[in-house]
Amino acid sequence: LFQTSKEAVIQSQHKLLHINFITSTVTEHKITEGYIMSGLHYSPYIITHVNDELIFLNDATFKEIKRISFKNTAYVRCFEKDRTNNIYIGSNKGIFKTDSTGKILQQWNKENGLPDECIYAMAFDDEGLLWCSTNKGILKINKDNSILQLKKEDGLQENEFNTNAVAKADDGELFFGGVNGVSSF
């Protein structure tokens, strides 16, 4: 979820692991009985999702602050934050854009142009455009909400990708990991 020179917090199924590099300790924090696929550090919170709810945790104590209903997502796989601190939530039912409280501002799904609703990973490019990996290739959502779809036929490693397998290099290049390798842009 996040890392500094002193600590890191990672998510594994139903728990968070806090790694303290100074003391060389790992502390486990059980969050829920449900399966957690992803989370986002949004100071002073860690935001995650389970059982149709967004869970807001204190990022220092890992204590639950609040839960809010977030229905019909069919599992959240990834989170991303834009330049204006809106939160983008990739799920098995498309992409949800929310504010910092979890209020849905916009949704992208098949009804408004997504070729696939299963969003594995997301990243913003240097122009502020959202790129997403899916079961049907890579998508880019343009500023006018038009969608560019790239497929295996366009040179991708495959059409299917993996959950949270994305990285952005210092020069802005995006890397998405899939079932047959890595595709970059």
Short mmCIF file of the C-alpha atoms (twelve columns), coordinates in Angstrom:
data_MODEL
# 
_entry.id   MODEL 
# 
loop_
_atom_site.group_PDB 
_atom_site.id 
_atom_site.type_symbol 
_atom_site.label_atom_id 
_atom_site.label_alt_id 
_atom_site.label_comp_id 
_atom_site.label_asym_id 
_atom_site.label_seq_id 
_atom_site.Cartn_x 
_atom_site.Cartn_y 
_atom_site.Cartn_z 
_atom_site.pdbx_PDB_model_num 
ATOM 1   C CA . LEU A 1   0.000   0.000   0.000   1 
ATOM 2   C CA . PHE A 2   2.797   2.415   0.826   1 
ATOM 3   C CA . GLN A 3   6.459   2.588   1.714   1 
ATOM 4   C CA . THR A 4   8.834   5.161   3.181   1 
ATOM 5   C CA . SER A 5   12.466  4.858   4.198   1 
ATOM 6   C CA . LYS A 6   11.305  3.874   7.715   1 
ATOM 7   C CA . GLU A 7   8.296   1.633   7.116   1 
ATOM 8   C CA . ALA A 8   6.034   -0.171  4.679   1 
ATOM 9   C CA . VAL A 9   2.450   -1.365  4.843   1 
ATOM 10  C CA . ILE A 10  1.338   -4.222  2.638   1 
ATOM 11  C CA . GLN A 11  -1.977  -6.007  2.325   1 
ATOM 12  C CA . SER A 12  -2.397  -9.765  2.294   1 
ATOM 13  C CA . GLN A 13  -5.886  -11.247 2.025   1 
ATOM 14  C CA . HIS A 14  -7.737  -10.157 5.223   1 
ATOM 15  C CA . LYS A 15  -4.893  -8.358  6.991   1 
ATOM 16  C CA . LEU A 16  -2.362  -5.561  6.787   1 
ATOM 17  C CA . LEU A 17  1.290   -6.078  7.593   1 
ATOM 18  C CA . HIS A 18  3.255   -3.156  9.030   1 
ATOM 19  C CA . ILE A 19  6.988   -3.507  8.425   1 
ATOM 20  C CA . ASN A 20  9.225   -1.281  10.535  1 
ATOM 21  C CA . PHE A 21  12.641  -1.035  8.867   1 
ATOM 22  C CA . ILE A 22  14.200  0.685   11.896  1 
ATOM 23  C CA . THR A 23  13.341  -2.056  14.399  1 
ATOM 24  C CA . SER A 24  13.214  -4.894  11.842  1 
ATOM 25  C CA . THR A 25  9.755   -5.920  13.037  1 
ATOM 26  C CA . VAL A 26  6.579   -6.981  11.282  1 
ATOM 27  C CA . THR A 27  3.209   -6.428  12.931  1 
ATOM 28  C CA . GLU A 28  0.052   -8.092  11.633  1 
ATOM 29  C CA . HIS A 29  -3.290  -6.238  11.778  1 
ATOM 30  C CA . LYS A 30  -6.352  -8.336  11.008  1 
ATOM 31  C CA . ILE A 31  -8.959  -6.159  9.332   1 
ATOM 32  C CA . THR A 32  -11.791 -8.491  8.439   1 
ATOM 33  C CA . GLU A 33  -12.754 -12.100 7.801   1 
ATOM 34  C CA . GLY A 34  -13.479 -11.230 4.169   1 
ATOM 35  C CA . TYR A 35  -10.985 -11.220 1.330   1 
ATOM 36  C CA . ILE A 36  -9.223  -7.905  0.638   1 
ATOM 37  C CA . MET A 37  -7.643  -7.487  -2.809  1 
ATOM 38  C CA . SER A 38  -6.290  -3.960  -2.511  1 
ATOM 39  C CA . GLY A 39  -6.071  -0.752  -0.564  1 
ATOM 40  C CA . LEU A 40  -4.968  2.864   -0.833  1 
ATOM 41  C CA . HIS A 41  -2.961  5.079   1.479   1 
ATOM 42  C CA . TYR A 42  -4.882  8.356   1.598   1 
ATOM 43  C CA . SER A 43  -3.404  10.123  4.602   1 
ATOM 44  C CA . PRO A 44  -4.563  9.986   7.353   1 
ATOM 45  C CA . TYR A 45  -6.396  6.868   6.142   1 
ATOM 46  C CA . ILE A 46  -5.838  3.509   4.619   1 
ATOM 47  C CA . ILE A 47  -8.888  2.738   2.492   1 
ATOM 48  C CA . THR A 48  -9.801  -0.804  1.566   1 
ATOM 49  C CA . HIS A 49  -12.906 -2.753  0.542   1 
ATOM 50  C CA . VAL A 50  -14.675 -5.895  1.691   1 
ATOM 51  C CA . ASN A 51  -18.249 -7.221  1.570   1 
ATOM 52  C CA . ASP A 52  -19.752 -4.236  -0.285  1 
ATOM 53  C CA . GLU A 53  -18.186 -1.714  2.108   1 
ATOM 54  C CA . LEU A 54  -15.311 0.736   1.951   1 
ATOM 55  C CA . ILE A 55  -13.312 0.575   5.170   1 
ATOM 56  C CA . PHE A 56  -11.377 3.620   6.393   1 
ATOM 57  C CA . LEU A 57  -8.538  2.835   8.814   1 
ATOM 58  C CA . ASN A 58  -6.262  5.193   10.731  1 
ATOM 59  C CA . ASP A 59  -2.907  4.965   8.914   1 
ATOM 60  C CA . ALA A 60  -0.892  5.088   12.147  1 
ATOM 61  C CA . THR A 61  -2.912  2.790   14.425  1 
ATOM 62  C CA . PHE A 62  -4.754  0.653   11.827  1 
ATOM 63  C CA . LYS A 63  -7.928  1.114   13.887  1 
ATOM 64  C CA . GLU A 64  -11.163 1.247   11.935  1 
ATOM 65  C CA . ILE A 65  -12.520 4.789   11.594  1 
ATOM 66  C CA . LYS A 66  -15.622 4.077   9.527   1 
ATOM 67  C CA . ARG A 67  -17.311 1.787   7.041   1 
ATOM 68  C CA . ILE A 68  -19.529 3.027   4.262   1 
ATOM 69  C CA . SER A 69  -21.768 1.070   1.938   1 
ATOM 70  C CA . PHE A 70  -20.250 0.492   -1.489  1 
ATOM 71  C CA . LYS A 71  -22.556 -2.012  -3.160  1 
ATOM 72  C CA . ASN A 72  -22.591 -3.778  -6.518  1 
ATOM 73  C CA . THR A 73  -18.837 -3.750  -7.054  1 
ATOM 74  C CA . ALA A 74  -18.358 -7.538  -7.151  1 
ATOM 75  C CA . TYR A 75  -14.916 -7.134  -5.509  1 
ATOM 76  C CA . VAL A 76  -12.595 -4.176  -5.631  1 
ATOM 77  C CA . ARG A 77  -9.248  -5.065  -7.197  1 
ATOM 78  C CA . CYS A 78  -7.379  -1.744  -7.213  1 
ATOM 79  C CA . PHE A 79  -7.350  1.889   -6.109  1 
ATOM 80  C CA . GLU A 80  -5.671  4.953   -7.589  1 
ATOM 81  C CA . LYS A 81  -5.649  8.649   -6.664  1 
ATOM 82  C CA . ASP A 82  -5.642  11.494  -9.215  1 
ATOM 83  C CA . ARG A 83  -3.916  14.884  -9.015  1 
ATOM 84  C CA . THR A 84  -6.941  16.468  -7.345  1 
ATOM 85  C CA . ASN A 85  -7.188  13.650  -4.756  1 
ATOM 86  C CA . ASN A 86  -10.238 11.962  -6.211  1 
ATOM 87  C CA . ILE A 87  -10.154 8.213   -5.658  1 
ATOM 88  C CA . TYR A 88  -10.591 5.777   -8.537  1 
ATOM 89  C CA . ILE A 89  -11.734 2.307   -7.579  1 
ATOM 90  C CA . GLY A 90  -11.303 -0.553  -10.059 1 
ATOM 91  C CA . SER A 91  -13.708 -3.426  -9.539  1 
ATOM 92  C CA . ASN A 92  -15.359 -6.340  -11.295 1 
ATOM 93  C CA . LYS A 93  -18.154 -3.886  -12.169 1 
ATOM 94  C CA . GLY A 94  -16.041 -1.164  -13.765 1 
ATOM 95  C CA . ILE A 95  -14.441 1.991   -12.391 1 
ATOM 96  C CA . PHE A 96  -15.866 4.229   -9.690  1 
ATOM 97  C CA . LYS A 97  -14.596 7.788   -9.191  1 
ATOM 98  C CA . THR A 98  -15.222 8.950   -5.622  1 
ATOM 99  C CA . ASP A 99  -14.334 11.838  -3.379  1 
ATOM 100 C CA . SER A 100 -12.354 11.374  -0.167  1 
ATOM 101 C CA . THR A 101 -15.493 10.330  1.736   1 
ATOM 102 C CA . GLY A 102 -16.352 7.527   -0.691  1 
ATOM 103 C CA . LYS A 103 -19.217 9.409   -2.378  1 
ATOM 104 C CA . ILE A 104 -19.492 8.172   -5.972  1 
ATOM 105 C CA . LEU A 105 -18.942 11.003  -8.455  1 
ATOM 106 C CA . GLN A 106 -18.857 8.950   -11.666 1 
ATOM 107 C CA . GLN A 107 -18.889 5.345   -12.859 1 
ATOM 108 C CA . TRP A 108 -17.551 3.778   -16.030 1 
ATOM 109 C CA . ASN A 109 -19.018 0.429   -17.061 1 
ATOM 110 C CA . LYS A 110 -20.213 -1.389  -20.203 1 
ATOM 111 C CA . GLU A 111 -23.259 0.875   -20.396 1 
ATOM 112 C CA . ASN A 112 -21.076 3.932   -20.998 1 
ATOM 113 C CA . GLY A 113 -18.307 2.477   -23.110 1 
ATOM 114 C CA . LEU A 114 -16.030 0.102   -21.203 1 
ATOM 115 C CA . PRO A 115 -15.373 -3.019  -23.295 1 
ATOM 116 C CA . ASP A 116 -14.754 -4.961  -20.054 1 
ATOM 117 C CA . GLU A 117 -15.737 -4.236  -16.458 1 
ATOM 118 C CA . CYS A 118 -13.079 -6.370  -14.745 1 
ATOM 119 C CA . ILE A 119 -10.420 -3.780  -13.853 1 
ATOM 120 C CA . TYR A 120 -7.174  -5.377  -12.649 1 
ATOM 121 C CA . ALA A 121 -4.844  -2.390  -12.200 1 
ATOM 122 C CA . MET A 122 -4.877  1.373   -12.810 1 
ATOM 123 C CA . ALA A 123 -2.323  4.155   -13.179 1 
ATOM 124 C CA . PHE A 124 -2.335  7.772   -14.293 1 
ATOM 125 C CA . ASP A 125 0.111   8.888   -16.965 1 
ATOM 126 C CA . ASP A 126 1.980   12.203  -16.839 1 
ATOM 127 C CA . GLU A 127 -0.920  13.922  -18.642 1 
ATOM 128 C CA . GLY A 128 -3.394  12.801  -15.979 1 
ATOM 129 C CA . LEU A 129 -5.075  10.166  -18.149 1 
ATOM 130 C CA . LEU A 130 -6.190  6.912   -16.525 1 
ATOM 131 C CA . TRP A 131 -4.838  3.619   -17.922 1 
ATOM 132 C CA . CYS A 132 -6.412  0.321   -16.827 1 
ATOM 133 C CA . SER A 133 -5.630  -3.337  -17.386 1 
ATOM 134 C CA . THR A 134 -8.578  -5.685  -17.881 1 
ATOM 135 C CA . ASN A 135 -9.577  -9.110  -19.203 1 
ATOM 136 C CA . LYS A 136 -9.853  -7.544  -22.662 1 
ATOM 137 C CA . GLY A 137 -6.604  -5.610  -22.916 1 
ATOM 138 C CA . ILE A 138 -5.560  -2.139  -21.799 1 
ATOM 139 C CA . LEU A 139 -7.908  0.855   -21.642 1 
ATOM 140 C CA . LYS A 140 -7.101  4.556   -21.592 1 
ATOM 141 C CA . ILE A 141 -9.810  6.993   -20.516 1 
ATOM 142 C CA . ASN A 142 -9.316  10.326  -22.231 1 
ATOM 143 C CA . LYS A 143 -10.284 13.723  -20.796 1 
ATOM 144 C CA . ASP A 144 -13.496 13.710  -22.864 1 
ATOM 145 C CA . ASN A 145 -14.330 10.235  -21.419 1 
ATOM 146 C CA . SER A 146 -13.714 8.529   -24.757 1 
ATOM 147 C CA . ILE A 147 -11.971 5.192   -24.346 1 
ATOM 148 C CA . LEU A 148 -9.007  3.799   -26.238 1 
ATOM 149 C CA . GLN A 149 -8.748  -0.005  -26.118 1 
ATOM 150 C CA . LEU A 150 -5.531  -1.864  -26.915 1 
ATOM 151 C CA . LYS A 151 -5.540  -5.650  -27.438 1 
ATOM 152 C CA . LYS A 152 -3.143  -8.500  -28.057 1 
ATOM 153 C CA . GLU A 153 -3.473  -7.763  -31.767 1 
ATOM 154 C CA . ASP A 154 -2.019  -4.307  -31.050 1 
ATOM 155 C CA . GLY A 155 1.104   -5.820  -29.486 1 
ATOM 156 C CA . LEU A 156 0.102   -6.533  -25.885 1 
ATOM 157 C CA . GLN A 157 1.516   -9.570  -24.071 1 
ATOM 158 C CA . GLU A 158 -2.041  -10.979 -23.955 1 
ATOM 159 C CA . ASN A 159 -5.541  -9.593  -23.381 1 
ATOM 160 C CA . GLU A 160 -5.690  -10.752 -19.736 1 
ATOM 161 C CA . PHE A 161 -3.711  -9.030  -16.984 1 
ATOM 162 C CA . ASN A 162 -3.108  -9.541  -13.242 1 
ATOM 163 C CA . THR A 163 -4.526  -7.810  -10.158 1 
ATOM 164 C CA . ASN A 164 -2.446  -4.814  -8.996  1 
ATOM 165 C CA . ALA A 165 0.383   -5.600  -11.436 1 
ATOM 166 C CA . VAL A 166 1.289   -2.057  -12.471 1 
ATOM 167 C CA . ALA A 167 4.287   0.242   -12.020 1 
ATOM 168 C CA . LYS A 168 5.221   3.698   -13.225 1 
ATOM 169 C CA . ALA A 169 8.879   4.482   -13.995 1 
ATOM 170 C CA . ASP A 170 10.486  7.830   -13.168 1 
ATOM 171 C CA . ASP A 171 10.335  8.757   -16.877 1 
ATOM 172 C CA . GLY A 172 6.544   8.167   -16.934 1 
ATOM 173 C CA . GLU A 173 6.544   4.782   -18.655 1 
ATOM 174 C CA . LEU A 174 3.710   2.542   -17.413 1 
ATOM 175 C CA . PHE A 175 4.195   -1.210  -17.012 1 
ATOM 176 C CA . PHE A 176 1.253   -3.622  -16.731 1 
ATOM 177 C CA . GLY A 177 1.839   -7.270  -15.805 1 
ATOM 178 C CA . GLY A 178 -0.249  -9.954  -17.415 1 
ATOM 179 C CA . VAL A 179 -0.604  -13.682 -17.759 1 
ATOM 180 C CA . ASN A 180 2.048   -13.848 -20.488 1 
ATOM 181 C CA . GLY A 181 4.515   -11.078 -19.604 1 
ATOM 182 C CA . VAL A 182 4.603   -7.287  -19.323 1 
ATOM 183 C CA . SER A 183 3.295   -4.547  -21.621 1 
ATOM 184 C CA . SER A 184 4.558   -0.973  -21.325 1 
ATOM 185 C CA . PHE A 185 3.606   2.464   -22.626 1 
# 
